[in-house]
């Protein structure tokens, strides 16, 4: 029988790669960020390419 692995502590922000301290973890969409600004920047970056692909070819 396999043992359940313990949850790993996130080490770096998903956007800026700063070291995360326990007091300032910001968890959204399955990733850990250092603050709300980094999270919003990653959301904008993720939406930008999707918006570019939506242009119809004339």
N, C-alpha and C positions, 0 to 999 in steps of 0.2 A: 504494500500500500504506500502510495506516495504522500509525503508530507507537504502541507501547504507552505509555500514560501512566504516569509514575512514581507510586508510592504517596504519598499526601499525608500529611503529619504531622498528627495530631489536635491541635487547639488547646485544646479545652475538655472538661471532664467531661460525660458525657451526663446525669447526674443533677443536680449542683449548679452546673454551668457554670463551675467554677474553671479557671484556666489550668493545663494539664498540663505538667509538666517531664519530660524524657526518663527520668529515673531512677524516676519514680513512676507510669508508665503501668500501668493494671490493665485488661487486655483480656478481656472475657467477652461471649459472645453477639453478636459483631459490633460491639460498642461499646467505647469507651474510658472508663474511670472513673478518678477520682483515688485511690481506695482501695477496700478490700473493703467498708467500711461503705456507701458510695454504691451499690456494685453490689447488695448485699443489699437495700437500701431500694428500689431500682428493681425487683427481683424481687418483693418483697412488694407493691408498688404494682401491678405487672402481674397478680399472682394475685388481688388483692382484687376487682376488677370481675368477673373470670371466676367467682369463687365466688358473687358476688351474683346473677349470671344463672342459676345452677344451681338456684335455689329453685323448687320446683314451685308452680304456681298452684292454689289449692284452691277 
